[in-house]
């Protein structure tokens, strides 16, 4: 029986020769000379051709907003195969062009973020973005409207349900940078609260869009009992400092708020 193996030669040349199959020499405890040869394993790859219908199905799933990894899991394919089939559509999914939105739509995104949005970051995977939450019963149309806004900006999104909530995640560092121009986190009473930034520089259309998004997320509209149109809206917030900013924002639009 062989004893402890001691390499006869420790050098890059020895390793290269071993990989090439020339072998390396070593001595056991009885000082007997031995040679070990590398064995090459021939790997046989088997490729499976996908049908045209299945390829179209994969491409449609990516167009609808599913991630490449999610499609790979659902179709029982590896990630690289899905990327080759629908990679061009995934690139469109990853781009975000906020310049494609008008002022009111950009304001709506910021307003909804202030109401029911939050930031998230995954340091290990390098994923950053924004998470929006909707009521699964009442806010289906609102979720569809926000999806349409992001689709206009070139970002495909797809809400999914968690218990009584609809959740929509938008992976984009560009979106985080955009939101930071209008919303900042300030520590108040030991907790970080959202505060508005640069209100005086907001355009009239942006302010209207912001209030629309905020009401859709954290408020509701009052209707006249006789059904003759709207006459008011309520916005609920536990942030007193933000509430004061909102009062000033309403007054800048010529509306009464308290």
Secondary structure, DSSP 4 states (H G I P E B T S, - for coil): -----EES--SHHHHHHHHHT--EEEE-TT--EEEE-PPPPPP-----PPPHHHHHHHHHHHHTT--HHHHHHHHT--HHHHHHHHHHHHHHHH---GGGS-HHHHHHHHHHHHHHEEEEEETTTTEEEEEEEEETTT-HHHHHHHHHHHHHTT-----EEETTEEEEEEE-HHHHHHHHTTEEEEEETTEEEEEE--GGG--HHHHHHHHHHHHHHHEEEEE-TTS--EEEEEE--S-HHHHHHHHHHHHHTT----
